[in-house]
Structures are given as C-alpha cells and as structure tokens.
Amino acid sequence: MNFKFYLRLCIFLYITIFLGSNQLFAQVFEIKGRIVDSETQEYLEDVSVTLRGTAFGVKSVAGGNFSLENVIEGKYILSLNLEGYNSYEQVVKLNKNINLGDIYLVKYGAEGSGAALQKTIRATNITNLFNDRPNMLGGNMVYGIAPEPAKVEGNYYLDKKWNTASLLLYRDQKLLEGFRARYNIVANQFELMEPESNLISIMMGLRVQNFVWVDSAYKVPRYFVNGMDFLDEGSPISGFFEVLVDGELPLMRRTEAIFKESNYNTALMVGNRNHQILKRNTYYYLEGKNVIEVPTNRKKLFALFGDKAEEMEQFVNQNSLPTREPSALFQIFTHFNSQFDGFQPIMSQLLDQK
C-alpha cells in the first residue's frame, strides 16, 4: 500500500473517530418551563417553543408545560410564539438541566411588556442573600427578609389610552377608519381594536404613511407622519413624528421610550427601587425632506426664520417666551407660520405626552 495513501487514511479515520466521539460523549441537558397568560394567569397550550437557529422545537401542552430534551451544552435563544400574543425571547446558557419556571406572555392589547416583566423579575433567593451577607447587613436583610422585587413603571405606548383613529396606508393609499388604536414606540407597531367585536389586530408601522387620532382626553385631533418619508442626515427614520404646526416651516415632535434600570442600593437603601420606562420628546423643524433638531441657541433659532428673524426675536421678547420650553416653541412656530396665506392651525395649544 502506498505510504502517503496510508497516512491520509489514518488521519481521516482519526479525525472521524475523534469528532464522532466528541458528539457521542457531548453532554446533553433539558430545558423546561411553564407558559402563562400575563393577565388572566391561565396556562397556555400550543405555544411554539423553539431554540432559534436550531432544529429543537416543541409545543406547550396541558398546564402550559414544555420540555426540550437532549439539547447539547451551549448558549441559545429561547423563542416563544402564540397567535394573539407578543413574541417572547430569552437567552439561555445551558450547562445543566434548567427549569425556567413560569414565563408570561402578553396578549395584544394588554398594558404592554411591563406587566410581564414585573412577573418575571423574581426576588433574589433568600438563601443566596444569607450567603452573600453572612452578617445580614444592609437593607431589610437585617430582619432576614428578602427585598421586594423590582417592578417596571411606565409603558412603551405613545399614548396608552385607546384613541379613535384613521390610518392611511402606503399600499394603494387605502384608508382605515373607525378603529381604536394604540402605537407601541419601541416595536413600531399599531394595536388596532375593531369597533364592533373589540378584537385586537397588529399592524407594523412601516405600512402606515400617516395617521390621525382623536385624543381621548382633550377631544382634539392629532396628526402623525411616518419618518420613512423624511431624512435625518441623509437616512430614513424609523417611527412617527407628530406634526404640531404645519405651514411654511413645520414644527414636529418625536417621542422615544427609554428603559432605565433600577439604581437602588440595597446596602444603603437609596436610589430608585423600580425600573422605569421614560418618554423623551425631541423637537424638529422640516426643511424640504430633512428633519433637523430645533436649536437651543437663541441666535441659531431666530436664523431659521430668514428675513423675519428680527421680527420673530421681537415677538419672543415682547411675550417673554423661554425658547427652550416646548410650549414657547409651539407659540413661536405658530406665529411665524400664521403670517403666510393658507395657514390653518392643527391645534390651539401644545398637548403634553402622557
């Protein structure tokens, strides 16, 4: 037998046997848990449970239970999906059998992810706390009591109330009317409630060109346009802008939702115990298709108004308007645009985001 051929054969057999033995003796584990409706506390059957990017997948059975068996050690993304519910994903590091306990799915139209987060954030095991603080110093551990688990304050909705809305779709310029709607800022999606059946359906924001809803608190219409039709430093924008003042130089507002983790110090008992979802408004003016943030510098602000800059400065000074305040910006842009023919105010006063 040719020596080179024999050598190649030996190497091939060694690699095959070595890799095969690795697979043969690789440790395998089980991932199990139970799936629950976040509002009703009912156990959910027929939920699709998969490890993203793998062939592992099962359906939850009676009692909401699921089990993925013979999973090779590693790091995975567990994904849960059920029609009518928001998707759920969780990173799982598998080096032993894992029981994830109760996992809460949030139904479309529920108060948002906050409810589920509150239920899935558990108090630290008191045994671990005793191990971490053998002298039981700090916080309520003086009495051997585990601290209250963090909750989530706030929501991801532009307005958590249901508002009667009309939505203009990009495709065929179709107009949807008569629905009550809420908009999830982070997911960039609408929850639409049918007027008669009260059934909830989901529509992604990228399908909607603009929408108008009647604010259920102030009983006035509010007008929103899709950021995909505008440019920010040359790039389209995800999400919606509220048009506050239309006309020669429109004023628009964009609202973002930011998740702020708890900064509570258990030992010192200071800080905010709960996580917070905060809303932040940024104000823009429209120049062609470009949205540009309204400058905070007075000189730069007045420069926006061109040959009416001096007149606008006089208006601000006479009315003692603080130019960094949103309500003052609303008055300034309203006054400027009212000097051009055809101007019609969208609203008479600036409505605060809730």
N, C-alpha and C positions, 0 to 999 in steps of 0.2 A: 504494500500500500504506500502511495506517495506520502512522504513525511509532512509536507505542507497541508495536504488534504486532511491527514490525520489530526494535525494540530488544530485546524479550523473546526473540525468535527468535535474535538474535545472542548474547545472554547464554547461552541454553540450549545453543547449538552450541559456544560457547567452553568451558563447563563440561564438556560431554560429551567434547569433544576433549582437554581438559586432563586430566580424570580418566582417560580411556581411555589417553592417552599415558603417564601415571604407571604404570598397570597393565602397559602394554606394555613399558616400559623398566625396571620394577622388577627388582632383582637377585634371582636365584634360586640356591639352593645345594643341596648334597646332604648328608644325614646318613647315615652308615653305621656298622656295628659288627658284633660277633660275640657270640652269646649262649652262655654256658657253664654247665653244672651245677656249683654251688659245691663239691660233694663229690667227684663222680666225674670231673670235668674233661671230661666228654663235651659235644660241641656239640649244641645243642638246636634242632631243626627245628620248624616250625609254631607258633612263638611269635607271638602277636598283638602287632604293633608299631604304635602309633598316636601321633599328636600330639593330646593331649587338647583337645577343643573345636573340632577341625578335621576336614576330610574326608580327611586324609592317613592312610593305613594300609596295612601290608603284613604278610606272614607271613615269618618267617625260613625260609631254605632250607637245602640241604645245607651242612654245615660250620658251621651256626648263623649264617650271614651274613644281613644285611638291609641294605636301602638305600632311603631315602626321597628321591626326586629332585624337582627343580623346586619346592622349598619357598621361599616368599618370605621375605626377611630379616625377622627378628623374634625374639621370646622365646617359647619353647614349653615345654610339659611333656611329655617323652617317657614313654610308659607301655608297660610290657611285661607280658603276661599269658599264662600257660600253665596248664592244669588240673593240679593237684597241686603247684603251686609258689606261693610268696608273690609277690604283685604287686610290681613294681619301678617307681619313678618317678624322673625326673631332670630338673632344669631345664636347658634348652639355649638358649644365646644364639647365634643364627645370624647371623653377618655374613661367613662364609666357609665353604667346604666343611669338614665335620667328620668325623673318624674317631674314634669313641668307644672303639675297641679292644675288649677283652673285657669283657663285662658279665655278672656272675654272678647267677644266680637260685638261691634257696634252696628246696629241696624241703621240704614239710610234714614235720615230724618230725626235720629236721636240727637241729644245735645252735643254730640261731637266726641272726639277722641278722649277728652278729659275724663269722662265717666269711666271709660275702660282703663285708662292709665291709673286712676285712683284705686281701682280694684286690683290692679296687677302689681302695684307698689306695696310690698308687704313690710311689716315691721321686722326689724332685724331679730333673728332668733335670740332669745334671752340668754341661752347657754353661751353663745358666742360673745355676748356682751359681758357676761361674767368672766370669760376667758380673757377678753380684751381689757377689762377693767377689774382686776382681781381685788382692788381695794374699793371698788364701786364708787369712784369719784366722778362727779360731773353729771349734770342734768338730773333726770328722775331716777337714775340708777342708784342714787343714794338710798332709795327705798326698794331697789330691786325690781323696778317697773320699767318695761321697755318703752321708749319714747313713741308717741303717736306717729304713724307713718305719714310721709309727705303726701299732700294732695295737689291736684292741679287746679289753679284758679284761672278762670277765663276760658275762651274758646277761640277757634280758628275762623269764625264766620265774620264776614264784613258787617253783617247785622244778624244776630241770632234769631230775631223775630221773622215770621213768615210775612212777606210783603207781596201784594198783588203785582204781577209783572207782565211785561210784554218783551219778548226776545226776538231780535232779528237775526236769522241765521245766515251765514255766508253762502251756503248752498241754495241756489235758486231764490235768494233773498226772501226765504219763507219766514212768515211772522207767526210766532206762537203767542197766543193771548189767553187770558183767563186763568193762568196758573198762579199759584202762590209759590214763591221761590226764596231760597237762601243760597248764598255764594260762599264756598269754602276757599279762603285765600290761598292756603298752603297747597291744597290739592288742585287748585284752579279748576273747580267743577261746581256745577249747579245741582241743587236738590230741588226738584220740581214736584209739587203736590197737585194732583188732578182735582179740579173743582168739585166733582160730584162724589167720586169714590174715595178721595183722600189717599190714594195710593201714591207712593213715592217712587220717582224715577230719577236717574242720574244722567246729566249731560256734561260732557267735558267743555271747558271754557273755550278751547280753540275752535269750536264750532259756532260760537256766538259772536257776531260782529258788534252789536251793541244791545243794551237793554235799558228799559225804563221801568222803575217800580215806584209805587206809591208808598212812601214811608208811613208805616202803620202808626207811628207815634205823632208825627207832625202833619200827616194827611196832605203832603205835598209830593209832587213827582221828583224823582232824582234820576239823572241821566248818566250812563256809564258807557265807555267805548273801549274796545279791545286794544291793548298795547301792541298787538301784532301789526297794526296799521301804522305804527309810528316807529321812530328810530331814536335810540339812545346811544350816542357816539357811533352811529352807523349800524347798530344792530337792533333787530326787532325785540320787543319786550314781552315777557310773559305776564299775564294778568290784566287787570282792568284799571282804567283811570276814570274818576268821576269828574265830569265837566261842571265846574262851579259857575264860571262866567264864560259865555260864548261871545263871539264877535270878532273884531279886528285883531285882538291879542287875547286868545282864550287863557283862562286860568283853570288848571286841573289839579286833582289831588289823587295820590296813590297811597293806599293803605297796605302796610306789611304787618304780618303777625310773627312775633319773635318769641321763642321758647327760652325762658330764663330759669335756670336751675336754682334750687334752694341753696342758700348760703348759710344755713343755720349751723351754728357751732354748738354741738351737744354739751361739750365740757363747760363752755362759758354761758350757755343758754342765751345767745344773742344771734341776731340775723333773722332772715325770713324763713320760717319753717317750711312753707309750701313752695312748689314750683309755680311759675306764673307764665301765662301767655299774654304778652303785651302787644298792643297795637301802636304802630308808629306811622304818622302821616308825613308825607313829603309833598311839597307844592311845586308845580311846574307851570311854565308857560309854553305855548305852542308856536313854533316858528317854521312854517312850511310843514314838513312831516317830522321835524325834530322836536322832541320834548326836552326842555332844558330846565334844570332846577332854578327856582326863583332865587336870585342872590340876596344874601342877608345884608350886604353893604348898601347903604342908602344911595351913594353916588352911582353904583352899578345898577341899582333898581330903577332910578329915575332915567338912566340912559336907555332903558328898554323902550321908553315912550317917544323916542326920537325928537322931533321938533316941538313936542308938547311936554318935554321933560321939565322945563321951568314951571309951566302951569301946574303940572302934577305935584311938584315939590311944594308949591304954594298951597294946593289943596290939602296935602298931608299936614303941613304946618298949621294951617288955619283950623283944622279939625283935631289937632294933637293926636295923630294916629301913630301908634308904635309899629313901625314897619315890619317887625319880626313876628307880630301876632297874626295868626291866621284870619281872624275877623277883620283886621285892618287891611290885609292883602285883598280880601274879598271886596271891601269898600273901594279900595284904590283901583282895582281892575274893573269893577262895575262902573265907576265914574269915568274912567278912560274910554271904555267901550261904548258908553251911553252917548258919546259925542259923535258917533257915526250913525248914518242913516240905517234904518232897519234893525237896530238893536232891540232885542227883547230879553229881559232878564229871565233866567231859568228859575231862580228862587229869590225871595226877597231878603233872606238872611242866611248866614252860613250855618249849616246844621252840623253839630259835632258828631263824630263817630262814636258808636256805643260799643 
